[in-house]
Amino acid sequence: MATAETGQVSSRKVTIAIIAGEASGDILGAGLIRSLRKRYPKARFVGIGGDEMIAEGFHSLVPMERLSVMGLVEVLGRIRELFSIRARLLEYFFTTPPDVVIGIDSPDFTLAIERRCREAGIPSVHYVSPSVWAWRQKRIFKIAKSVDLMLTLFPFEARFYEEHNVPVAFVGHPLADRIPMQPDTGAARKALGLKPDQPVLAVLPGSRGGEVERLGTLFLEASRWLQERRPDIQLVIPCVNRDREKQVEGLVEALEVKLPVTLVRGRSREVMAASDVVLLASGTATLEAMLLKRPMVVGYRLSDLSYKLLSRLVKVPWVALPNLLAQQGLVPELLQDGATPEALGAAVLERMENTEEREQLQQAFTELHESLRQNADERAATAISELMERRR
């Protein structure tokens, strides 16, 4: 019988449990199901997932939305339900043990399940590393007891686990597989109705209300500073939904000086592809901007107390993913007191006008893109298949 370890087909009727708690995990889970089914055509997939996974034939025991909780207060308000869901899953897995349990991201929920399953002899995998390499590094000991295998999206994460003797496989990032190496800036501008011959600044102050509240006015004032010096610049802000759109509209109206801004519902990747420079908060958007080969300026502010606490806890010198991947300061990070309208505006202007730096940055981003373009779904499926076959 074939082993399914290197893409071969197995006739075994395996059960693969997957737990995804949010939209990004649902997308990863769907890709993983497609690749695992090539190896195990008779596989049954069960656990918690969303519409993307369900469309691939996944059976979700609980609606994924019940896990999609953000913020401390919201979590506390739902803590009994979350514990109940966890207990229900464990009872199901112990009664009808799957061949493997895979937690996708959502570590506060999934790692505890993975640990209990591993203790019961069920192989466990965690897909998408927590930021344990950056802060609260002692969590590595809990992770080591919880997983038989960690799947990481970035190579520097894999190195951290190797140093701590935790079984790990670097699989690459699915976004690097999906985003083309050469984005079509002209097509993106045409689709958004932007002038093709005038520079574009994409402004992304975050997708959550709290981020937009903290950073929205700051980024708008930086844009105004910039437009005073370059009146030809087109400002475009993508808003993840209607609530964020209304919030940004209010911030624009509150400015003392009128600022012409184009607001776009969703389509953040298209907006970045259309831009010459991106002004954005730290987070996954910095990875997308890098994959789209866009020069960027990263700005971020927290409350003074939160910043002081995090400054003591964080063990890495950068917050932007391009800098972490390159292990050097490719893109400027203006944080806390350093994030002023003038400093942000000047940094954007420099990247808009320095042609030589733009070319060097595009080359560096292309190399990073290639390093992450590993066919993540297939590599993850291969690593999981190998674990399953070893543990038969």
C-alpha positions in Angstrom: 0.0 0.0 0.0 1.3 3.5 -0.8 2.3 5.6 2.2 1.0 9.0 1.2 4.3 10.5 2.6 5.4 12.2 -0.7 2.2 12.8 -2.5 1.4 9.1 -3.1 -2.2 8.0 -2.8 -3.3 5.9 0.2 -6.6 3.8 0.3 -6.8 4.2 4.1 -10.0 5.6 5.5 -8.5 8.1 7.8 -10.2 10.8 9.9 -8.5 14.1 10.0 -9.6 16.6 12.7 -9.0 20.3 12.0 -9.9 23.3 14.3 -10.0 26.8 12.7 -11.3 29.7 14.6 -11.2 32.6 12.2 -11.5 33.5 8.5 -7.7 33.3 7.8 -7.6 29.8 9.3 -10.6 28.8 7.3 -8.8 29.6 4.1 -5.7 27.7 5.2 -7.8 24.8 6.2 -9.6 24.6 2.9 -6.2 24.5 1.0 -4.9 21.9 3.4 -8.0 19.7 2.9 -7.6 19.9 -0.9 -4.0 18.7 -0.7 -4.6 16.0 2.0 -7.4 14.6 -0.1 -5.0 14.0 -3.0 -3.1 11.7 -0.6 -6.1 10.2 1.2 -9.1 10.2 -1.2 -11.3 8.4 1.4 -10.4 10.8 4.2 -13.1 12.2 6.5 -12.5 15.8 7.7 -14.2 16.9 11.0 -13.8 19.6 13.7 -14.5 23.3 13.5 -14.3 25.3 10.3 -16.0 27.9 8.1 -17.6 28.2 4.7 -14.3 27.6 2.8 -13.6 24.3 4.6 -17.2 23.2 4.5 -17.2 23.7 0.7 -14.4 21.1 0.6 -16.6 18.5 2.3 -15.6 19.4 5.9 -18.0 18.5 8.7 -18.1 21.4 11.3 -19.3 20.3 14.7 -19.7 23.9 15.9 -20.2 27.1 13.8 -16.8 28.7 13.4 -18.3 32.1 14.3 -18.6 30.9 17.9 -14.8 30.9 18.2 -14.3 34.3 16.5 -14.0 36.4 19.6 -11.8 39.5 19.8 -10.8 41.5 22.8 -10.5 40.6 26.5 -14.0 41.8 27.6 -15.6 39.8 24.7 -13.7 36.7 25.6 -14.6 37.0 29.3 -18.3 37.3 28.3 -18.1 34.1 26.3 -15.7 32.1 28.5 -18.2 29.5 29.6 -19.3 28.8 26.0 -15.7 28.5 24.8 -14.9 26.0 27.6 -18.1 24.1 26.7 -17.1 23.9 23.0 -13.6 22.7 24.0 -15.0 20.0 26.2 -17.4 18.9 23.5 -14.6 18.6 20.9 -12.4 16.6 23.3 -15.3 14.2 24.2 -15.8 13.7 20.4 -12.1 13.1 19.7 -11.7 10.7 22.6 -14.8 8.7 21.7 -13.9 8.4 18.0 -10.2 9.2 17.9 -9.0 10.8 14.6 -5.7 9.9 13.0 -4.4 13.4 13.6 -5.6 16.7 15.2 -4.6 19.9 13.5 -5.1 23.3 15.2 -4.9 26.3 12.8 -3.8 29.5 14.5 -6.0 30.6 17.5 -3.4 29.2 19.9 -5.3 30.2 23.1 -8.1 27.8 22.1 -6.4 25.1 20.0 -3.1 24.4 21.9 -5.0 23.1 25.0 -7.0 20.7 22.8 -3.8 19.6 21.0 -2.1 18.9 24.3 -5.0 16.8 25.6 -5.1 14.8 22.4 -1.4 14.2 22.4 -1.6 13.0 25.9 -4.3 10.6 24.8 -2.0 9.2 22.0 -3.5 11.2 19.1 -0.9 12.9 17.0 -1.2 16.7 17.1 -0.1 19.4 14.7 -0.3 23.2 15.0 -0.4 25.2 11.8 0.8 28.9 12.1 3.1 29.6 14.9 2.2 32.0 17.7 4.6 34.9 18.0 6.5 33.0 20.7 9.8 34.1 19.0 9.0 37.7 19.6 7.6 37.8 23.2 6.6 35.5 26.1 9.2 33.1 24.8 8.6 30.7 27.8 5.4 29.6 26.0 7.7 27.4 23.9 7.7 24.8 26.8 3.9 24.6 26.7 4.0 24.3 22.9 6.6 21.5 23.1 4.2 19.5 25.4 1.2 20.2 23.1 2.4 19.3 19.5 4.1 16.5 17.6 4.7 19.0 14.8 4.7 22.7 14.3 4.1 24.1 10.8 5.5 27.6 10.3 4.8 30.2 7.6 8.2 31.9 8.0 11.8 30.5 8.0 12.9 32.5 11.1 10.1 30.8 13.1 11.3 27.4 12.1 14.8 28.2 13.3 13.4 29.2 16.7 11.7 25.9 17.1 14.7 23.9 15.9 16.8 25.7 18.6 14.3 24.5 21.2 14.1 20.9 19.8 10.5 21.2 18.8 9.6 19.2 15.6 8.9 21.8 12.9 8.4 22.1 9.2 8.6 25.5 7.4 5.9 25.3 4.7 6.0 28.8 3.3 3.1 31.3 3.2 0.0 30.7 1.1 -0.2 34.4 0.2 3.2 34.1 -1.5 1.7 31.4 -3.6 -1.4 33.4 -4.6 0.0 36.8 -5.2 1.8 37.1 -8.6 5.5 38.0 -8.6 4.7 41.0 -10.8 1.5 42.9 -9.8 -0.3 44.9 -12.5 -0.3 48.4 -11.2 -1.9 49.9 -14.3 -4.8 47.4 -14.2 -5.4 48.0 -10.5 -5.5 51.8 -11.0 -7.9 51.4 -13.9 -10.2 49.1 -11.8 -10.3 51.7 -9.0 -10.9 54.6 -11.3 -7.6 56.3 -10.4 -5.6 58.6 -12.7 -2.8 56.5 -14.3 -0.2 59.3 -14.5 -0.4 60.6 -11.0 1.2 59.1 -7.9 -0.9 57.1 -5.5 -0.6 56.7 -1.7 -2.4 53.8 -0.1 -3.3 54.6 3.5 -4.2 51.6 5.7 -4.7 52.5 9.4 -5.9 49.0 10.3 -9.0 46.9 10.1 -10.3 47.2 13.6 -12.1 50.1 15.1 -9.6 50.6 17.9 -6.7 50.8 15.4 -8.5 53.2 13.2 -9.3 55.4 16.2 -5.6 55.4 17.3 -4.0 55.8 13.9 -6.6 57.2 11.5 -6.2 60.9 12.3 -2.5 60.5 12.5 -2.3 58.9 9.1 -4.6 61.5 7.6 -2.5 64.4 9.1 0.6 62.8 7.6 -1.2 62.6 4.2 -2.2 66.2 4.5 1.5 67.2 5.2 2.5 65.2 2.1 -0.2 66.6 -0.1 0.9 70.2 0.8 4.2 69.3 -0.8 2.9 67.0 -3.6 -0.6 68.2 -4.6 -0.7 65.7 -7.4 -0.8 62.7 -5.0 -4.0 60.6 -5.0 -4.9 59.4 -1.5 -6.8 56.1 -1.3 -8.0 54.4 1.9 -9.5 50.8 1.7 -12.0 50.1 4.5 -12.7 46.5 5.5 -16.5 47.1 5.9 -19.2 49.8 6.1 -18.5 50.5 9.8 -14.9 51.3 9.2 -15.8 53.3 6.2 -18.2 55.5 8.3 -15.5 55.8 11.0 -12.9 57.0 8.5 -15.5 59.4 6.9 -15.9 60.9 10.3 -12.2 61.4 10.8 -11.8 63.0 7.4 -14.7 65.4 8.2 -13.2 66.4 11.5 -9.9 67.6 9.9 -9.4 71.4 10.0 -8.3 71.5 6.4 -10.3 69.6 3.7 -8.4 66.6 2.4 -9.4 64.9 -0.8 -9.5 61.1 -0.1 -10.9 58.2 -2.1 -12.5 55.6 0.2 -12.8 52.0 -1.1 -14.9 49.3 0.5 -12.6 46.3 0.9 -10.2 45.6 -2.0 -7.2 46.5 0.1 -4.8 44.3 -1.9 -6.0 46.0 -5.1 -5.5 49.4 -3.5 -1.9 48.5 -2.5 -1.2 47.1 -6.0 -2.3 50.5 -7.4 -0.1 52.5 -5.1 3.4 54.0 -5.4 3.9 53.9 -1.6 1.8 52.4 1.3 1.4 54.0 4.7 0.2 51.4 7.0 -0.1 49.9 10.5 2.1 46.9 11.4 0.6 43.5 10.9 -0.2 41.1 8.0 -0.8 44.1 5.7 3.0 44.7 5.7 3.5 41.2 4.3 0.9 41.8 1.5 2.6 45.1 0.6 5.9 43.3 0.5 4.6 40.6 -1.8 3.1 43.3 -4.0 6.6 44.9 -4.1 5.3 48.2 -2.7 7.6 50.6 -0.8 6.0 51.2 2.6 6.2 53.2 5.8 5.0 51.5 9.0 3.5 53.6 11.8 2.0 52.5 15.0 0.9 53.8 18.4 -0.4 52.1 21.6 -1.4 53.5 24.9 1.7 54.6 26.9 1.2 51.8 29.4 0.8 49.1 26.8 3.8 50.3 24.9 6.0 50.3 28.0 4.9 46.8 28.9 5.4 45.4 25.3 8.8 47.2 25.0 10.0 45.1 27.9 8.5 41.8 26.7 9.3 41.9 23.0 12.6 40.3 22.1 13.0 41.3 18.4 14.3 44.6 17.0 11.5 45.1 14.4 7.7 44.8 14.2 7.2 44.8 10.4 7.3 41.4 8.7 9.6 42.5 5.8 12.2 43.6 8.3 11.9 40.4 10.4 12.2 38.3 7.2 15.2 40.2 6.0 16.7 40.6 9.4 17.4 44.2 8.6 15.5 47.5 8.4 14.3 47.4 4.8 11.2 49.6 5.6 11.0 52.4 8.2 9.1 51.8 11.4 7.9 54.9 13.2 6.5 53.9 16.5 4.9 55.6 19.4 6.4 59.1 19.9 8.4 58.7 16.7 5.1 58.4 14.8 4.3 62.1 14.0 2.6 63.4 10.9 5.7 65.2 9.8 8.0 62.1 10.3 5.5 59.8 8.5 4.9 62.2 5.7 8.7 62.8 5.2 9.3 59.0 5.1 6.6 58.5 2.5 7.9 61.4 0.4 11.5 60.0 0.5 10.2 56.6 -0.8 8.1 58.2 -3.4 10.9 60.2 -4.9 14.0 58.1 -4.4 14.0 56.0 -7.6 17.3 54.1 -6.8 16.0 53.0 -3.4 12.7 51.9 -4.9 14.5 49.6 -7.3 16.7 48.1 -4.6 13.7 47.5 -2.4 11.8 45.8 -5.2 14.7 43.4 -5.7 14.9 42.6 -2.0 11.1 42.1 -1.9 11.3 39.8 -4.9 13.9 37.6 -3.2 11.8 37.4 0.0 8.7 36.6 -2.0 10.6 33.7 -3.7 11.7 32.4 -0.3 8.1 32.2 0.9 6.7 30.8 -2.3 6.9 27.1 -1.3 3.5 25.7 -2.4 2.4 25.9 1.3 -0.7 23.7 1.0 1.3 20.8 -0.5 4.2 21.1 1.9 1.9 21.2 4.9 0.0 18.2 3.6 3.3 16.3 3.0 4.5 17.0 6.6 1.2 15.9 8.1 1.1 12.8 6.0 4.6 11.8 7.1 3.6 12.2 10.7 0.4 10.2 10.3 2.3 7.3 8.6 5.0 7.3 11.2 2.4 7.1 13.9 0.3 4.3 12.4 
